[in-house]
Amino acid sequence: MEQPLTIQSLFIYPIKSCRGISVSQATVTPTGFQWDRYWLVVNSKGRAYTQKLEPKLALVEQELPKEAFFEDWEPTMTSFLVVRAPGMEPLKIPMTNPSSVAEGVSMWEWSGSAFEEGEDAAKWFSDYLGKQSRLVRFNKETETRPSPPEFAAGYSTTFANTFPFMVASQASLDQLNTLLPEPVPIDRFRPNILVDNCDPFGEDLWDEIKINDLVFQGVRLCSRCKLTTVNQETGVPDATEPIETLMKFRSDKVLMPDKKPHGKVFFGKDMVWNWNISNNQGKGKKTIKVGDSISVLRKMPSRAEAAV
């Protein structure tokens, strides 16, 4: 008997490019999980830092109050995001919105204003990275960061790369690891939802899935960059893997032979919460949990059809 698809793990990354938090449940919002990529480390000009430029960010551990993952929880004056890193004293960031605003924050194609987390956070990250840095928080009340409209018109996210959710499967990782010189853990790929009992790379074809009453729309295969080469335990990049191995069987040239190749490789599926057809019509929030079952409502006919 075929095992049902289930959520094996859920991950939230409060500060973009810092170490993720494995959680037992997460609240779904239109822009991604609650608290996911709300914060961003920027340079003196307000431009985003990621592990591609600063692999040491991989060693920055994050801790949120346990109740932060419950639906409708609101932070109080005693609620903190606690940040730790080797050789550094813990940094406590109040979770209530700061009063100060930073203008001219930019990440990829987007620029706008963001909350400024203050001098203590700026000094902590400046000392840790050895260069002038600041910590800012996405302001959902005044700013919108749209996902690429050609793939997900009407959807937006916070400081995630392009789309609110990234889904991957344990079977895909297992298959990749049979081909790698040294196996890698799932944290190289930084998914939000890790699925169990899936065929290897079966998530490629998911056009629409349902978790509880929430319908998620597949947007495109997730193209991977050299960030996946950073060892998340050491903060040290590998020269080539897993990109080199993925190129052999997960490149656009291999998966989409009829399309012009752009040298991309893929692992995981970018998704949005299709709140228009979910039960609560986007009003309020919803919680999903480890162990929840997943129904595939609609599949793409082939990987070559998947948008990339």
Kinemage of the C-alpha trace (Angstrom):
@kinemage 1
@onewidth
@group {chain A} dominant
@subgroup {mainchain}
@vectorlist {calphas} color= white
{ca met a 1} P 0.000 0.000 0.000
{ca glu a 2} L 1.359 3.406 -1.000
{ca gln a 3} L 2.233 5.673 1.917
{ca pro a 4} L 0.446 9.043 1.948
{ca leu a 5} L 2.469 12.200 1.383
{ca thr a 6} L 3.170 13.936 4.678
{ca ile a 7} L 5.080 16.927 6.004
{ca gln a 8} L 8.361 15.586 7.390
{ca ser a 9} L 9.832 18.939 8.490
{ca leu a 10} L 9.038 22.644 8.513
{ca phe a 11} L 11.701 25.355 8.455
{ca ile a 12} L 11.621 29.090 9.111
{ca tyr a 13} L 14.528 31.462 8.466
{ca pro a 14} L 13.773 34.691 10.378
{ca ile a 15} L 16.919 36.511 9.208
{ca lys a 16} L 17.595 35.886 5.554
{ca ser a 17} L 20.640 33.673 4.911
{ca cys a 18} L 21.132 32.825 8.592
{ca arg a 19} L 20.617 29.336 10.017
{ca gly a 20} L 17.061 28.045 9.865
{ca ile a 21} L 14.783 26.911 12.670
{ca ser a 22} L 13.113 23.506 12.483
{ca val a 23} L 9.592 23.900 13.887
{ca ser a 24} L 6.712 21.530 14.616
{ca gln a 25} L 4.134 23.932 13.193
{ca ala a 26} L 4.053 27.147 11.194
{ca thr a 27} L 1.467 29.792 10.392
{ca val a 28} L 0.805 30.340 6.695
{ca thr a 29} L 0.381 33.901 5.414
{ca pro a 30} L 0.121 35.139 1.800
{ca thr a 31} L 3.777 36.265 1.858
{ca gly a 32} L 5.167 33.026 3.387
{ca phe a 33} L 5.392 31.531 6.852
{ca gln a 34} L 4.949 33.965 9.713
{ca trp a 35} L 8.438 35.302 10.673
{ca asp a 36} L 10.126 33.736 7.619
{ca arg a 37} L 12.706 36.107 6.086
{ca tyr a 38} L 11.313 39.104 7.968
{ca trp a 39} L 14.830 40.370 8.743
{ca leu a 40} L 17.748 41.174 6.468
{ca val a 41} L 21.399 42.021 7.068
{ca val a 42} L 22.497 44.882 4.809
{ca asn a 43} L 25.730 46.713 4.106
{ca ser a 44} L 26.438 50.407 4.652
{ca lys a 45} L 24.540 51.253 1.465
{ca gly a 46} L 21.483 49.225 2.469
{ca arg a 47} L 22.153 46.350 0.065
{ca ala a 48} L 21.374 42.803 1.091
{ca tyr a 49} L 23.997 40.400 2.402
{ca thr a 50} L 23.517 36.689 1.702
{ca gln a 51} L 25.685 33.615 2.181
{ca lys a 52} L 26.888 34.010 -1.393
{ca leu a 53} L 28.819 37.082 -0.226
{ca glu a 54} L 29.060 36.280 3.486
{ca pro a 55} L 29.075 32.499 4.078
{ca lys a 56} L 29.679 33.148 7.811
{ca leu a 57} L 25.973 33.982 8.056
{ca ala a 58} L 25.402 30.205 8.007
{ca leu a 59} L 26.725 30.057 11.581
{ca val a 60} L 24.282 32.642 12.919
{ca glu a 61} L 21.728 30.712 14.983
{ca gln a 62} L 18.273 32.109 15.600
{ca glu a 63} L 15.712 31.427 18.304
{ca leu a 64} L 12.138 32.653 18.529
{ca pro a 65} L 9.698 32.207 21.426
{ca lys a 66} L 7.902 28.860 21.099
{ca glu a 67} L 4.551 30.608 21.111
{ca ala a 68} L 5.598 32.650 18.036
{ca phe a 69} L 4.543 29.694 15.876
{ca phe a 70} L 0.982 29.624 17.189
{ca glu a 71} L -1.778 31.169 15.148
{ca asp a 72} L -2.722 34.746 16.055
{ca trp a 73} L 0.161 35.159 18.535
{ca glu a 74} L 1.278 38.755 18.910
{ca pro a 75} L 4.656 39.762 20.375
{ca thr a 76} L 4.867 41.682 23.636
{ca met a 77} L 7.592 43.879 25.092
{ca thr a 78} L 9.235 40.731 26.494
{ca ser a 79} L 9.312 38.834 23.177
{ca phe a 80} L 12.721 38.569 21.494
{ca leu a 81} L 14.458 37.051 18.511
{ca val a 82} L 17.702 35.788 20.037
{ca val a 83} L 20.725 35.578 17.730
{ca arg a 84} L 23.936 33.678 18.500
{ca ala a 85} L 27.189 33.088 16.638
{ca pro a 86} L 30.660 31.729 17.465
{ca gly a 87} L 32.695 34.190 19.519
{ca met a 88} L 29.751 36.567 19.979
{ca glu a 89} L 27.554 37.417 22.939
{ca pro a 90} L 23.852 36.673 22.291
{ca leu a 91} L 21.898 39.481 20.648
{ca lys a 92} L 18.284 40.030 21.720
{ca ile a 93} L 16.086 41.747 19.142
{ca pro a 94} L 12.667 42.921 20.368
{ca met a 95} L 9.923 41.414 18.219
{ca thr a 96} L 7.630 44.400 18.544
{ca asn a 97} L 8.048 46.747 15.579
{ca pro a 98} L 10.848 49.310 15.943
{ca ser a 99} L 10.031 52.987 15.657
{ca ser a 100} L 12.964 53.827 13.395
{ca val a 101} L 12.790 53.424 9.607
{ca ala a 102} L 15.681 52.874 7.181
{ca glu a 103} L 15.283 54.216 3.661
{ca gly a 104} L 17.030 52.898 0.570
{ca val a 105} L 17.099 49.212 1.499
{ca ser a 106} L 17.593 47.022 -1.573
{ca met a 107} L 17.550 43.335 -2.388
{ca trp a 108} L 17.906 42.194 -5.989
{ca glu a 109} L 15.285 44.080 -8.040
{ca trp a 110} L 13.448 45.516 -5.034
{ca ser a 111} L 14.162 48.667 -3.069
{ca gly a 112} L 12.172 50.443 -0.414
{ca ser a 113} L 12.067 51.282 3.266
{ca ala a 114} L 12.314 48.880 6.191
{ca phe a 115} L 12.304 49.024 9.960
{ca glu a 116} L 15.741 49.775 11.413
{ca glu a 117} L 16.703 47.437 14.266
{ca gly a 118} L 19.051 49.901 15.907
{ca glu a 119} L 22.640 50.377 16.976
{ca asp a 120} L 23.064 47.224 19.079
{ca ala a 121} L 22.088 44.975 16.163
{ca ala a 122} L 24.187 47.035 13.741
{ca lys a 123} L 27.265 46.735 15.972
{ca trp a 124} L 26.722 43.000 16.501
{ca phe a 125} L 26.588 42.188 12.801
{ca ser a 126} L 29.357 44.694 11.968
{ca asp a 127} L 31.644 43.038 14.528
{ca tyr a 128} L 30.716 39.544 13.395
{ca leu a 129} L 31.177 40.159 9.665
{ca gly a 130} L 34.071 42.569 10.076
{ca lys a 131} L 32.420 45.246 7.959
{ca gln a 132} L 29.794 47.901 8.477
{ca ser a 133} L 26.374 46.240 8.617
{ca arg a 134} L 22.836 46.879 9.782
{ca leu a 135} L 19.830 44.711 10.517
{ca val a 136} L 16.473 45.727 9.051
{ca arg a 137} L 12.981 44.263 9.192
{ca phe a 138} L 10.429 44.085 6.395
{ca asn a 139} L 7.549 46.502 6.919
{ca lys a 140} L 4.480 44.638 5.680
{ca glu a 141} L 2.238 47.643 6.359
{ca thr a 142} L 3.932 50.024 3.949
{ca glu a 143} L 5.959 47.833 1.568
{ca thr a 144} L 5.165 45.149 -0.990
{ca arg a 145} L 7.770 43.008 -2.691
{ca pro a 146} L 6.005 41.347 -5.629
{ca ser a 147} L 6.960 37.905 -6.885
{ca pro a 148} L 7.812 37.890 -10.614
{ca pro a 149} L 4.410 38.586 -12.219
{ca glu a 150} L 5.106 36.345 -15.209
{ca phe a 151} L 5.063 33.396 -12.798
{ca ala a 152} L 2.869 34.491 -9.891
{ca ala a 153} L 0.916 37.636 -10.684
{ca gly a 154} L -0.641 39.201 -7.616
{ca tyr a 155} L 1.609 37.410 -5.115
{ca ser a 156} L 4.365 38.915 -3.006
{ca thr a 157} L 6.887 37.942 -0.373
{ca thr a 158} L 9.164 39.482 2.265
{ca phe a 159} L 12.934 38.939 1.947
{ca ala a 160} L 12.698 35.427 0.459
{ca asn a 161} L 14.402 35.216 -2.923
{ca thr a 162} L 11.352 35.381 -5.178
{ca phe a 163} L 8.394 33.337 -3.928
{ca pro a 164} L 6.757 32.791 -0.526
{ca phe a 165} L 7.344 29.019 -0.180
{ca met a 166} L 9.893 26.426 -1.291
{ca val a 167} L 8.942 22.756 -1.100
{ca ala a 168} L 11.340 19.812 -1.438
{ca ser a 169} L 11.197 16.091 -0.713
{ca gln a 170} L 13.358 13.743 1.303
{ca ala a 171} L 13.384 11.296 -1.617
{ca ser a 172} L 14.915 13.930 -3.901
{ca leu a 173} L 17.680 14.566 -1.378
{ca asp a 174} L 18.236 10.833 -0.930
{ca gln a 175} L 18.609 10.310 -4.673
{ca leu a 176} L 21.001 13.223 -5.011
{ca asn a 177} L 23.078 11.893 -2.124
{ca thr a 178} L 23.569 8.540 -3.885
{ca leu a 179} L 25.379 10.467 -6.629
{ca leu a 180} L 27.415 12.936 -4.558
{ca pro a 181} L 30.995 12.192 -3.429
{ca glu a 182} L 29.891 13.260 0.075
{ca pro a 183} L 26.202 13.383 1.080
{ca val a 184} L 24.700 16.743 2.035
{ca pro a 185} L 21.873 17.505 4.494
{ca ile a 186} L 18.682 19.272 3.496
{ca asp a 187} L 19.871 22.535 5.049
{ca arg a 188} L 21.944 23.154 1.904
{ca phe a 189} L 18.674 23.797 0.071
{ca arg a 190} L 16.815 25.786 2.744
{ca pro a 191} L 13.258 24.569 2.068
{ca asn a 192} L 10.220 25.692 4.025
{ca ile a 193} L 8.404 22.361 3.687
{ca leu a 194} L 10.136 18.972 3.448
{ca val a 195} L 7.879 16.171 2.240
{ca asp a 196} L 8.077 12.452 3.054
{ca asn a 197} L 6.848 9.459 0.995
{ca cys a 198} L 7.307 11.269 -2.313
{ca asp a 199} L 8.896 9.824 -5.445
{ca pro a 200} L 12.318 11.360 -6.108
{ca phe a 201} L 11.719 14.763 -7.661
{ca gly a 202} L 7.990 14.069 -7.763
{ca glu a 203} L 7.458 17.607 -6.455
{ca asp a 204} L 8.579 18.914 -9.868
{ca leu a 205} L 5.177 18.054 -11.282
{ca trp a 206} L 2.970 19.436 -8.501
{ca asp a 207} L 0.791 22.118 -10.018
{ca glu a 208} L -1.579 22.249 -7.047
{ca ile a 209} L -1.418 20.612 -3.617
{ca lys a 210} L -3.597 20.805 -0.540
{ca ile a 211} L -2.497 20.752 3.110
{ca asn a 212} L -5.472 20.791 5.478
{ca asp a 213} L -7.736 23.463 3.969
{ca leu a 214} L -4.918 25.351 2.284
{ca val a 215} L -4.262 25.083 -1.435
{ca phe a 216} L -0.729 25.767 -2.664
{ca gln a 217} L 0.040 26.511 -6.302
{ca gly a 218} L 3.236 25.286 -7.931
{ca val a 219} L 4.983 28.223 -9.581
{ca arg a 220} L 8.214 26.927 -11.066
{ca leu a 221} L 11.156 24.669 -10.383
{ca cys a 222} L 13.550 26.271 -7.919
{ca ser a 223} L 16.846 27.153 -9.598
{ca arg a 224} L 19.842 26.821 -7.313
{ca cys a 225} L 22.891 29.041 -6.885
{ca lys a 226} L 26.290 28.618 -5.265
{ca leu a 227} L 24.756 29.210 -1.829
{ca thr a 228} L 24.018 25.457 -1.851
{ca thr a 229} L 27.785 24.839 -1.780
{ca val a 230} L 28.124 26.474 1.671
{ca asn a 231} L 28.494 23.926 4.469
{ca gln a 232} L 25.908 25.117 6.999
{ca glu a 233} L 27.826 23.604 9.921
{ca thr a 234} L 31.140 25.287 9.155
{ca gly a 235} L 30.204 28.310 7.035
{ca val a 236} L 32.829 27.202 4.487
{ca pro a 237} L 31.898 26.844 0.801
{ca asp a 238} L 32.672 23.668 -1.135
{ca ala a 239} L 34.288 24.353 -4.487
{ca thr a 240} L 31.683 22.662 -6.663
{ca glu a 241} L 29.166 20.393 -4.943
{ca pro a 242} L 26.254 19.805 -5.069
{ca ile a 243} L 25.948 22.077 -8.139
{ca glu a 244} L 28.340 20.010 -10.265
{ca thr a 245} L 26.399 16.788 -9.709
{ca leu a 246} L 23.017 18.484 -10.138
{ca met a 247} L 24.223 19.817 -13.486
{ca lys a 248} L 24.502 16.234 -14.767
{ca phe a 249} L 20.834 15.349 -14.265
{ca arg a 250} L 18.938 18.398 -13.025
{ca ser a 251} L 19.946 21.129 -15.468
{ca asp a 252} L 17.584 22.957 -17.819
{ca lys a 253} L 19.501 21.338 -20.684
{ca val a 254} L 18.604 17.868 -19.376
{ca leu a 255} L 15.086 18.535 -18.054
{ca met a 256} L 13.926 20.866 -20.846
{ca pro a 257} L 15.828 19.713 -23.941
{ca asp a 258} L 13.528 21.635 -26.292
{ca lys a 259} L 14.151 24.970 -24.567
{ca lys a 260} L 17.184 27.219 -24.790
{ca pro a 261} L 19.482 26.287 -21.877
{ca his a 262} L 20.632 28.971 -19.453
{ca gly a 263} L 22.946 26.850 -17.324
{ca lys a 264} L 20.436 26.555 -14.470
{ca val a 265} L 20.082 23.591 -12.117
{ca phe a 266} L 16.976 22.784 -10.107
{ca phe a 267} L 16.090 21.324 -6.724
{ca gly a 268} L 12.694 21.838 -5.111
{ca lys a 269} L 9.544 23.636 -6.193
{ca asp a 270} L 8.637 27.271 -5.623
{ca met a 271} L 5.032 27.699 -4.494
{ca val a 272} L 2.457 30.261 -3.400
{ca trp a 273} L -0.512 29.898 -1.080
{ca asn a 274} L -3.521 30.212 -3.365
{ca trp a 275} L -5.681 31.897 -0.755
{ca asn a 276} L -8.325 32.741 -3.386
{ca ile a 277} L -9.480 29.114 -3.410
{ca ser a 278} L -8.481 28.108 0.114
{ca asn a 279} L -11.301 27.848 2.663
{ca asn a 280} L -10.977 31.161 4.495
{ca gln a 281} L -10.501 33.264 1.333
{ca gly a 282} L -7.260 34.633 2.697
{ca lys a 283} L -8.821 36.068 5.831
{ca gly a 284} L -6.779 35.397 8.926
{ca lys a 285} L -3.980 32.830 9.025
{ca lys a 286} L -3.674 29.087 9.037
{ca thr a 287} L -1.344 26.642 10.768
{ca ile a 288} L 0.200 23.548 9.225
{ca lys a 289} L 2.082 20.940 11.246
{ca val a 290} L 4.702 18.238 10.888
{ca gly a 291} L 2.842 15.013 10.099
{ca asp a 292} L 0.019 16.721 8.171
{ca ser a 293} L -0.948 14.876 5.012
{ca ile a 294} L -0.589 16.404 1.563
{ca ser a 295} L -2.959 15.824 -1.349
{ca val a 296} L -1.809 16.421 -4.923
{ca leu a 297} L -4.786 18.022 -6.665
{ca arg a 298} L -3.211 18.599 -10.059
{ca lys a 299} L 0.028 17.631 -11.790
{ca met a 300} L 1.974 18.991 -14.716
{ca pro a 301} L 2.158 16.512 -17.624
{ca ser a 302} L 5.971 16.607 -17.714
{ca arg a 303} L 9.002 18.421 -16.307
{ca ala a 304} L 9.502 20.059 -19.664
{ca glu a 305} L 6.163 21.835 -19.062
{ca ala a 306} L 7.254 23.215 -15.707
{ca ala a 307} L 7.965 26.912 -15.707
{ca val a 308} L 11.563 27.776 -14.958
